[in-house]
Amino acid sequence: MAKKIQINNHDFAYPTPVFIVGVNVDNKANFMPASWVTRVNVKPNIMAVSINTNRHSYKGILEHKVFSLNLASTNLVTETDYCAIVSGKKEDKSGVFNSFYGELEQAPMIEESPICAECKVTTTVDLDDHALVVAEVINTYIDEECLTDNKPDINKIKPFVFTMPDNNYWVTGEYLAPAWNIGKKLKKSQS
Ligand SMILES: Cc1cc2nc3c(=O)[nH]c(=O)nc-3n(C[C@H](O)[C@H](O)[C@H](O)COP(=O)(O)O)c2cc1C
């Protein structure tokens, strides 16, 4: 059995997805990579994003109560990383990606991203340095060529993941096994 040693409590959530949050702040689109993003409810379809309240993007979220979530794919890694290095407080990031808008009108989505969602904030929970922004997904858009049999295809979408504390991006790996299926072989009952 491998020997367990204690590590820093910050190093536990590993790896995380990479999305880009799109907001309008002071009449300009702004983009911010976010990895602390997850689905938290099915009906309605709710996502939660944890955002440091000092971020320029948070100002836009408070202003309009809407934002977009755009999956970062490998061909966008440089632009995505740039948006993490520089705050919209200091540099105009509106031209890093081409924006398009949907029903919510103030949630800039990224044309170059294969999957985008426009989200409407329902609740914000103050956590201390971050706020948990809880939002309903109003509409989701995908590049048609990223579908196989009408479902999003990971090999076409080409997402990447983020690891901390080494601070690196990684492409997703090989196919492993079918979910809600491979574990059936350990079931004791047939029902
Ligand atoms: C891969 C990655 C993921 C990140 N995830 C988050 C996150 O979930 N929440 C957050 O507040 N900041 C996160 N950041 C930091 C912001 O992207 C960064 O501070 C950005 O410059 C903020 O931009 P803004 O001030 O224009 O909003 C992340 C950075 C990287 C590199």
Ligand as a Chemical Component Dictionary entry (heavy atoms), coordinates in Angstrom:
data_LIG
# 
_chem_comp.id                   LIG 
_chem_comp.type                 NON-POLYMER 
_chem_comp.pdbx_formal_charge   0 
_chem_comp.three_letter_code    LIG 
# 
loop_
_chem_comp_atom.comp_id 
_chem_comp_atom.atom_id 
_chem_comp_atom.alt_atom_id 
_chem_comp_atom.type_symbol 
_chem_comp_atom.charge 
_chem_comp_atom.model_Cartn_x 
_chem_comp_atom.model_Cartn_y 
_chem_comp_atom.model_Cartn_z 
_chem_comp_atom.pdbx_ordinal 
LIG C1  C1  C 0 -6.648  28.384 -15.317 1  
LIG C2  C2  C 0 -7.106  29.521 -14.430 2  
LIG C3  C3  C 0 -8.300  29.407 -13.753 3  
LIG C4  C4  C 0 -8.766  30.452 -12.950 4  
LIG N1  N1  N 0 -9.925  30.302 -12.263 5  
LIG C5  C5  C 0 -10.422 31.324 -11.537 6  
LIG C6  C6  C 0 -11.663 31.171 -10.852 7  
LIG O1  O1  O 0 -12.339 30.139 -10.918 8  
LIG N2  N2  N 0 -12.106 32.246 -10.123 9  
LIG C7  C7  C 0 -11.412 33.410 -10.039 10 
LIG O2  O2  O 0 -11.862 34.358 -9.353  11 
LIG N3  N3  N 0 -10.217 33.569 -10.692 12 
LIG C8  C8  C 0 -9.718  32.567 -11.437 13 
LIG N4  N4  N 0 -8.536  32.720 -12.116 14 
LIG C9  C9  C 0 -7.851  34.033 -12.084 15 
LIG C10 C10 C 0 -8.460  35.050 -13.087 16 
LIG O3  O3  O 0 -8.655  34.459 -14.365 17 
LIG C11 C11 C 0 -7.522  36.267 -13.244 18 
LIG O4  O4  O 0 -7.341  36.897 -12.002 19 
LIG C12 C12 C 0 -8.024  37.263 -14.291 20 
LIG O5  O5  O 0 -6.966  38.141 -14.652 21 
LIG C13 C13 C 0 -9.200  38.108 -13.817 22 
LIG O6  O6  O 0 -9.559  38.966 -14.869 23 
LIG P1  P1  P 0 -10.461 40.250 -14.664 24 
LIG O7  O7  O 0 -9.872  41.066 -13.511 25 
LIG O8  O8  O 0 -10.377 40.970 -15.973 26 
LIG O9  O9  O 0 -11.837 39.777 -14.346 27 
LIG C14 C14 C 0 -8.013  31.669 -12.854 28 
LIG C15 C15 C 0 -6.789  31.759 -13.521 29 
LIG C16 C16 C 0 -6.328  30.693 -14.285 30 
LIG C17 C17 C 0 -4.988  30.788 -14.983 31 
# 
loop_
_chem_comp_bond.comp_id 
_chem_comp_bond.atom_id_1 
_chem_comp_bond.atom_id_2 
_chem_comp_bond.value_order 
_chem_comp_bond.pdbx_ordinal 
LIG C1  C2  SING 1  
LIG C2  C3  SING 2  
LIG C2  C16 DOUB 3  
LIG C3  C4  DOUB 4  
LIG C4  N1  SING 5  
LIG C4  C14 SING 6  
LIG N1  C5  DOUB 7  
LIG C5  C6  SING 8  
LIG C5  C8  SING 9  
LIG C6  O1  DOUB 10 
LIG C6  N2  SING 11 
LIG N2  C7  SING 12 
LIG C7  O2  DOUB 13 
LIG C7  N3  SING 14 
LIG N3  C8  DOUB 15 
LIG C8  N4  SING 16 
LIG N4  C9  SING 17 
LIG N4  C14 SING 18 
LIG C9  C10 SING 19 
LIG C10 O3  SING 20 
LIG C10 C11 SING 21 
LIG C11 O4  SING 22 
LIG C11 C12 SING 23 
LIG C12 O5  SING 24 
LIG C12 C13 SING 25 
LIG C13 O6  SING 26 
LIG O6  P1  SING 27 
LIG P1  O7  DOUB 28 
LIG P1  O8  SING 29 
LIG P1  O9  SING 30 
LIG C14 C15 DOUB 31 
LIG C15 C16 SING 32 
LIG C16 C17 SING 33 
# 
